[in-house]
Amino acid sequence: MVAGTTERHRIVVIGGGPGGYEAAIAGAQLGADVTLIERTGLGGSAVLTDVVPSKTLIATAEAATHVRTADELGLQYFVRDDAENPRRPEIAVNLGKLNQRILRLAQNQSDDIRLNLKDRGVRLVEGHGRIVVPSIVSISTGENGTEFDRIEYDTLVLATGASPRELPTAKPDGERILTWKQLYNIDRMPEHLIVVGSGVTGAEFASAYRSLGVNVTLVSSRDRVLPGEDADAADVIEDVFRRNGMQVLSRTRAETVVRDGDEVVVTLTDGTEVRGSHCLMAVGSIPNTADLGLEKAGIDTTESGHIVVNRVARTSVPNVYAAGDCTNFFPLASVASTQGRTAVFHALGDEVRPINLRNVASNVFTYPEIATVGWQEKDIEEGKRSGRVHKLELSQNPRAKMQGFRDGFVKLIAGNNLGVIVGGVVVAPRASELLLALSVAIEQRLTVDEFASSWAVYPSLSGSIVDAARDMHVHLD
């Protein structure tokens, strides 16, 4: 049935990921009547199968790295054998316990989101939502299931996310050939994990599993890993990968991936075969927009199926908005959340700031991490923006020396005249935590001299950011 007319603005949200639940919360906060439709679980893939699970795995990998390298800090671990002789123990990973923790934390986060939405008065409906006619959404039990309700909306927010891209010559089976959604179903550590794809997802999982002691081969079609990141940062990560024993195969593609008993065989474009126990396919994602009724509603999409939105998350249809990985914006959870809030604020006439993608902060959770924000050195080199670049190696930082960190740097990008900070890169352990200061500086248009006047604790890793700003002092005549 069609919901009855009410005095309150009716918002329907399809998808309960970061973009969807933030849109729902914003709508409830502003007094709207909000219904959120989700078919697989609140939090979406970001909470249930992607960001939260992968970063939980990475946290365990970081702990293993700290234990393994503790000898450099003067710490040694020993156990006694039957003859009371000291023996160095091995680090063992209980994958069953680890996966239980990963899935438990993901479910806990999903439950917290559900409770938050209910407390705010959001109506939650489990099912598949699609547009049947303009301003009406139908809800069914599945993509081809039975319709059980229809809801009329004043504003619709689409936040359906994306799914792992699958290649016809490398079909995942959920046991040996895996997507990032399926990694947490395996019951024992891979003996040899082949990762196909050296973008953010591939690099993060390759880094984590190598830190956990797994033999890892990374297949990269480009000259270096992480081709979309700062070149110096990518070089650091690749050097760390190789030094830690990872095999990196550059400038080659996986032609086919097939299972051979308890092994997988990855055949490269030059005919070389790489054998392993498991293969992770990390070759991008596709938007979940195939069965939303977009054509009926006249909503524009790209050739890849992504929903076209503007800087306030509005689609080509005035009362329909979209947020997250199903759109043609950055595929980041933080961007999805901002899009969801921005969409509702705009729809309800609240104050809104159009999203500036240039200022979006992002992070690659390898070890060390790569955090970036704003304009990058490549932009300066290509003439997209004038500016100057300064790089300060982390090895010069006293806190880094104390903690045994030797890989990484801070890089600042500033304007030529007044020295306004317009971009930055931090490569360091927990770089994601260090980057916030630069994000604030860019949003507030601080100069290097203004930033350099800030007080950094000594010793601290953040001190390197202040030191880099001091090095870029601008002398004004």
N, C-alpha and C positions, 0 to 999 in steps of 0.2 A: 504494500500500500504506500501511497505518497503521504509523507508526514504533513500534519496540519500546519497551517500558517501560524506563526508566532510573531510577537512584536520584536523579538531579539533577532539580530543578524544571524543567519544560519550558515555555519561553516562546516563543510565536509572535507575530511582529510583522508586520502587513500595512501596508506603506507605508514608504518610506525617506527621508522628509523629516525636518525637525528633530525632530519628535515621535517618529518611528519610530527613527531611528538613535540618538537619545539614550536611548530606552528599551532598545534592544539593548545599547548600551554599559553602561548601568547593570546590566542583567541579567547580562552577562558578568562585570562587576566583582564581583558578588555570588555568582558561581559557578554560575549557572544554565546550562542547555542552551538556547541561543538560536538561533532560525531567523528570519531576516528575509526577507520576500517583497516584491519590488518589480518592477513591470512596465515602467517607463519610464526609470529611471535614479536612482541613489542621490543623495540630496540633495533629491529632489522638485522641485516648481515653485519653491520658495524658492531653490534653488541653480541650477537649470537654466533657468528661464524667468521668474522673478519678481524676488526680492530681489537676488541677486548681479548678474544682468544689468542691472537698472534702476539700481542704485546705481553700477555701473561707468559706465553712460552718464552719470549725474549727475555723477560725478567729472570726466569730460571737459568737461561743461557748466560746472562750477565753474572749471576751468582756463581755459576760453574767457572767462568773466566776468572773471577776474583780469587776463588779457591786455588785454581791451577797456577796462578801467577803470584800467590802469596809469598813464595820463596824469595822473590825479589825484595820484599819488604822485611825480610828477616824472620818470617813465620814458616815453620815446618810442621807437617802432620805425620805422626807415626803411630803404628799399632804394634803390639807385641805378639810374637808367635809363641808357640808352645814352649820354646826354649828361652823365652823372655828377650829375644833379640828384636831390635826395632826394625820394622818394615814399613816402607812408604805405602799408604793405601791408594787404591785407585778410586776415581770419581765414577760412581755408578748412577745411572739415571733410571728411576722407576717410572717408566712411561705410563703405566696404568694409573699410578697415583698422580702423576703430572697432568694427564688428560682429565682425570676426575676433577682436579683443582681448576683447570681451565674451564671446563664446562660448568662447574658449580659457580664460579665467579661470573661467568656470562649470564647464567640463569638468575643469579642474585641481582645483577644489574638490571635485567629485564623486569624482575619482580618489583624493584624499586621504581622503575619508570611507570609500571602499571599502577602502583599505589599513589604515586604523585599525580598521575592523570585523573584517577578516581577522586582523590581528595579535592581536586580543582573542579570537579563536576563534569568532566568530559565523558561522553557516552562512548563506550568501547564496544565494537562489533567485530566478531571473528568471521572472516569470509573474504571473498574476492569482490572488489568493487570495480565497476566499469560505467562509463557514461553511456546511457541508452538514448537519451535525447538531451538537447541543451538544458541545463539546470536540473537534471534528474540523474541520479546514480542508482544503479541496481546492485544488489548484494546477493552473491550466490555462494554455495558451499565449496566451490573450486572453479578453476578456469572453465570447465565444461559441466559444472554442477548445476543444481537446481536453484533457481532464484527464490529467495525467501523474504525479500524486502526491497522497497524503493524509498529513496530519500531525496527530497527537494533541497536545493542549496541556493544561497545567495552568492557564496564564494566557494570555490573548489580548490584544494591544494593537492597536487599529485607529488608523491614522494615515495616512489616504488623501488628505487635503488637499481642495482645491477647484479648480474650473475657472472661467474667465471666464463670466459670465452673458451669454447672447445673446438679443436681442430679435427676435421674428418679423418686425418691420418694419425691421430693420437687420441683416441677415445678413452676417457677415464673409465676405470672399472670399479673404483672405490676401494680397491685392495692393494694394487701395485702401481697403477697409473692414477694419479690423484690430482684433484683441484685443491685450492686452499680451503675449501669447505670440508674436504674429506680427510684432511691430515689427522684430525683428532679422533678418528675411528680406528686407526691402526693400534695394535696391542703390543708391539715391540719396536725397539729402536731400529731404524733402517741400518743395514750394514753398509750400504753405499747408496746415497741419495743423489740422483741426477736432477738438477733443477734446470728446466728449460725456460729461459727468459731472464734477462738481467736488469729489468726495471726495478721499481721499488719493492714490489711483492717478492720477486725472485731473490733479490739481494738480501732482503730481511730474513727470509727463511733460510737461505744458504748460510748467512752469518750465524743465525741461531743454532742450526743443527751442527755446524762445524764446531761451535763453542761447546756443544754437548757431547763432542767426541765422535760424531758421525763422519765417515769419509764422504766428502761432497765434491761433485763435479758440476760446475756452472757453465751452461751453454749460452753464449752471448752472440747475437747477430751483429753487434756493433764493435767498434774499435776498443771500447772500454765498457766496463760495467756502469750502470746508472747513467746512460747517455743524456738524460734530461737534467742532470744536476751540474753544478759548478764543476768545471774540468779538473781543477786542483783537488777538490773534495773527492771526486770519483777516483782519481789516481791514488789518493791516500787509502781509500777503502779497498781498491784492488790490490795495492801493495800489502795491506794487512791480510786480505784473503790468501794471497799466495804465500806469505810468510807463515801463516798458520796451517799451511798444508792443503789448502783447497786447490783443486785443479780448475783453472779458468780457461775455457775454450772460446777464444774471441773470433769475430768475423766469420761465423759459421751458423747455420740454422739446422734445426732438427727437421729432417724430411719426414720421418715416420717414428712412431713410438709404439712398440708392440710388446706383448707379454710372452715370455718363453719359460713356462713352468713357474719357478719361484724367482725368476729374474725378469727384468725389462731390458729391451734392446732399443737403444736410440740410434737411428741411422742418420748421419749428418749429410749435408748437401754434397760433400766430396766423397761420399761412400763409406766413410769411417764409421765403424760401429762402436758404441760405448755401452757396456753392460753394467747394470747395477741391480740392487734389490728393489728399489722403488724409484719412481719418477714423479716429480711435481711439475705440473704444467702451469706456468705463470706467464701467460701470453695475453694478458689484458682481460677486459670484461665487456659485456654487452648490456645495454639498458633494458630494464624490465618494463617495456612499453608496448609489447605486441598485442595485448588483449585489454586495452583500456578504453577503446572506443574513441581514440583521438581523431580519426578521420571523420567520424560522424559529427564530432564537435567542431571540426575545422581548425584543429590545433596543429601548428607547423612543427615539423621535426626535421632533423638532419638526415643525410643518407644513411647514417649509422643507426638511426632510430632514436637519437637523443632529442628531448623536447627543447625547442628553442625558447630561451627566456631572456629578458633584459636585466638591467642592473637592480631592479626591484623584484625580480623573480616572476614577472608577469609573462604569460604566454601571448600568442597572437589573438587569443580570445580574452576580452577585458576582465571577466570575472573568474578566470581560471589561472592559477599560478602553479609553479612547479619548483621543487627543491631537491638537491642532492644529486646522486650519481645518474639519475635518469635524465638529467638536463645536460646542456652543452657547456656548463661551468666546470670549475676545478672539481675533481672527484675526491674531495676531502670531507671528513665528518664535520669539521669546524665550519667549512663553507656551507654545507647542507643545513646546519643549525642556524646560521646567520640568514640564509635564504628563507628558511621557514618562518622565522620571526619577521623578517623584512616584508615578506609576502602579506602576512596578516596585518601588520602595522599599516601597510599601504592600502590594503583593501578596506580597512576600517577608518581611514583618514587620520591615523595617528602620525606623529613625527617620524620620519624615516630618512635614513641616509643611504643613498644608492651604494651598492657594494663596489668597492674599488679592488679588483682582482690584483692589481699591481702591488697592493700592500698586504696580501695574504701571506701569512707565515706557514711554512710546511716543514716536515721533519721526516727523515729516513731513519728508522730504528735499527740500523746496523750497529756494530761495535767497532769504533766509535760511531756516534750518530752524526748526521748531517742536518743542520737546521738552516733554513734560508728565508729571507724576507726581502721584498722590494726589488729594485733594479739589480741586475747582476753584471758581472764583469763582461760577459759575452755581449750584453746590450751596449756597453760602452765601446767595445771593440768593433761592433757592427754599426756604430753611429746612430743607434736608436735614441741615445741620450748622451749628452756631454757629461763628463765627470772624471774623477780620478779614483784610483783603487790603491788600498794599502793592505798588506798582508803581514800578520805577526804570528810566528810559529808558536804553538803551544809548548814546545820543548823549553822555551825561555821562561815559562811561568813557574814560580817557586812551588805553588800548590800542586801543580801537575807533577813536578819532580818528586814531591813528597809522597804522592799517591801512585807513583809508577806509571803515569800516563806519558807516552812519548809520541803518540800519533795525533795530529790535529793542528788547527790554526784558527785564527780569527781574521776575517777579511771585511773591511769596511769600504763602501762606495759612497762618495760624497760629491756634491756639486763643485764646480771649478771656482766659483766666485766667493760666496759666503760660506761655503763648506757645509751646506745642509746635507744631513745624512739621508740618503735615498735607498740604501740597500745594504745587505750584509750576509755573511756566511759564517757559521760557527761549526767547526768539526771538532768534537770532543765527546767524552762520556757525558751523558745527560745534556747534550747541546740543546735539546728541546726546552729545558728549564732555563738555560742561559739566554735564549733568544728574546724573551719577553721585553727586556730593556731596549733592545734595538727596535722591536715592533712599536713600542711606545714612542721612541725617539722619532721614528719615521712618521707616525700619525700626528705627532705634535710639531713636526718640521724643525727639530732641534739641529743646531749646527754642531760640528765636531768639537768646537770650543765649549759650547754649552754642555754637551755631553761629558766632556773631559773634566768639567768642574764638579761632576758628581763624585760622591765618596764611595769608593769600592773598598771592601774589607781587605786587609792584607794579612796573610796571603789568601787569595781566592782565585778561582778560575775566571770569575767575572772581571777581575782586575785586568785581564788581558784585553777586554773590550775597551775599557777606559784608557789603557796604555795605547791601543791602536788609535783612538781618537786624539790623544795628546800628540802622537806622531804626525797627525794630519793638521796640526795647528795652522790657522790662516792668519797671516799678518796683514792687517788692514792699514793702508796709508792714511 
